[in-house]
Amino acid sequence: MPAPEIDALVFDVLGTLVDEPAGIRAGIRGLVPSLADSAVEELLQVWQRHIEDAQQRILDGSRPYAASDVLDREAAQLVAEAAGFGGAAAVDTLALAGRRLPAWPDTVAGLARLAAHFPLIGLSNAGRTALLGLNAHAGLRWHQALSAEDARTYKPTPAVYELAVTVAGVPPERLLMVAAHAWDLRGAQRLGLRTAYVARPVGDPPTPADRFDLHAKGLDDLADQLGLPVG
């Protein structure tokens, strides 16, 4: 399939450019170093289930909007209770794990290669403050970083993708949404953005019914498919 004609790239952040589960695991283990790996995984699932459920309740209108910092603090409290460690200071420390997420090995160099040829827009469900922290920690390079907090909702609500369209100042079909989550790309498609799936170990892979413009093994592969020179 030929590369789409585009004016800018829009990137999901959590899972696509940074390894979110690894960062949360590190936060849990930092507070309770003696935990077995299986226990850490169980606590990670407590965190992830809460974030997913809370965002879904916000999307379906059964809960008022709350930024990701609030949801992370709630998740940290639940993990602390399940793990049996207490204290507000420990919960506060764990809540900040969502800002200390490691970049995937190809992320920093891949973004630099792409940024030499296209404007790059980060579009994340992370709140503004959380996004600032994780961008700095992971060394992410943007021309513009946008938070779903500005739309007071979460992806895949169209209003979040509209933030990128407004900032770019071009029709949706001139933007390429890049994500490791098929649900995110479907949301972008509904607004008319072009789509590129990038495979990650923690992503949501496409189904046979999905029709995305590009499928890439990583950011270098994406740059190659877009016809960009190396270096």
N, C-alpha and C positions, 0 to 999 in steps of 0.2 A: 504494500500500500504506500503510495507517495506521501511524503510529509505534508501536513496541512500548511497553508500560508497563514502565518500568524505574526502579530506585532509584539506580543509579550507573553511571558510564562507566569502562571499562577500556581504556587506550590502549597499543598498541604504540608504541615510541619510534623505533627505528632504521628510517629510510625513511619512516615515517608522519609523524613530527613534525620530524625532522632529516634533512638531505641527507647521508647517509653517504658516498656516493662523492665528493662535493665536498670533504668534510673530508679524506679520504685523499689525494685529488689534491693539495690544498694542502700537506699534509705532505710528499709526495714532491717537489713542486716547490720547497718551502722548502729542502730539502737539496741538490737538484741543479737550480738555476734554469735552466741551459742546455738542459735536456731538451726535445726536440720534443714537441708535444701527443700524437703517435702513440705515442711511447715512454712517456709518462706513463700513457696508457690501457693499454698492455701491462703496465706494472707494477701498475696498479690491479687488473687481472685476476689477476695473480699473488697479490695480497693476498686478493681476494675468493674465489678458488678454494681457497686454503688454509683460510680461515675456514669456508667451506661444507663442505669435505671433513672437516676436523677435527671440526666439530660433528656431522656425520653419523656419523663413527666412534664418537663418544661415545654417540650415540643408539642405534646398533646394538650397542653393547657391546664393540667391538673396541679401544677406547681408554678408559682411566680418565677420570673427569670432570676437566676443567681449566677454570678460570674464564676469562672473555673476556680479561682482562689477559694471561694466559699465551699464549692464541692470537694476540693482537695482537702480542706480542713475537716469536713465531715467524714471523708474516706479515712483520713488519718486517725480520727477519733474511733471509728469502727475497728480499724486494724489494731489500735492500741488496746481496746477492750478485748478483742479476740485473742491477742497475744499475752494479755495479762500484765502489760507494763502501763504505768500511769503517769500522771503529771502533765500539766498544761504545757510545760516547756518541751517535753518529749514529743507531744502531739504537734506542737508548732514546728519543731525541727523536721518531723516526718512530713508534714504538710508541704514543706518547701522542696521535697524530693521531686515534685513535678516541674521544678525549674532547673534541676540538675540532671538533665538527660543527655547521654552521650550521643554524638553524631555517628551515623553509619560511616564506615571507613571511606566511602567514596563521596561523601556529602560535600565537604569543604572544597575539595579540588573540583568536583563536578559543578558546583554552583559557580565557582570562579570561571570555569570554561564557558558556561552558559551565559554568565553575566557580561562577558566580553562581546556578546552578539545580540542579546535581548534584555529589555527591562525585566527584572525579576520581582514578583509580588508574592510575599508570604501571606497566606490566608488560613488562619488557625482558629480552632475552637478555644484555644487558650486565651484567658483574659489578657488585657493590655499589660498589666504588671508582670504576670507570669510569662507572657511572650517576650517581654524585654529581658527577663532573667534567663530564659532558656536560649534565646538568640545569643546572648553574651557568653553563656557557659559553653555552648556547642560551637561557637565561632561561625554562626550562619551569616552569610552576606546577602543583603537585600538592597533593592532600590526603594522598596516600600514594604512595610510589614503591617498587615491588617488583622485586627482581632474581631471575632464574632461578637464580642462585647459591644462593639459599636452599633450592631444591629439588635442587640439585646435578645438574642436567640442563638441557636446552634445550627451548624450544618447538619443535615442537608436542606434546611430552609432556604428558599430562593433569595431572601433578603441578604444572606451572608455573601453569596456569590455576586450579588449586585454591588456590594462594596468594591469588589475588584473591577467590575465593569465601569463603575463611576470614576474610580481613580485612574484607570487606564485611558478613559476617554475614547474608546473605540468600540465597535459593535462586538457583542459576545463571541461571535464566530471568529474574531481575530485574536482571541485569547485561548491559550492552551492550558487547561487545568491538569496538573501533574499530581498523582496521588497513588498510594499503595492500597487504597481502600476502594473497592468497586462501588460501595454505597455512596461515597463522596463523589466519584466521577458521575454516577447516575444523577445526583443532585445538580451537578454542573451542566450536564447534558440537557436537563429540563429547562435551563435558562438559555441554552443555545451555545455554550462554550464547547470548544473542541477538547478532546480528552486524551490523556496518556497515562496508562497504567505502568507503574514501576514496581517490580517484584521485591518484596521485603519479607523476612521470616515472620513478622508479626502482622502482616497486612490482611486484607480481605480480598482474596483473589476473585477474578471475574468468573461468572457462570457462562455456560455455553450460549446463553441468550444475550449476553452483553456484546455491544458493538462499539468498542473504543477505537479512536483513530490510530493510536500507537500502543505497542506493548514492548516494554524495555526491561532488560535484566538489571539495569542500574543507571546511574546518571551519565556515565560515559557512553553507554549504549544509546541512551536517549539523545545525547549530543551527536553521536554518529548518525542516527536516523534523521536528525534534523539537518544533516549535511555540514556540520561545523568542523573546522580544522582542529587538529590536536594541538594543544599548547597555546 
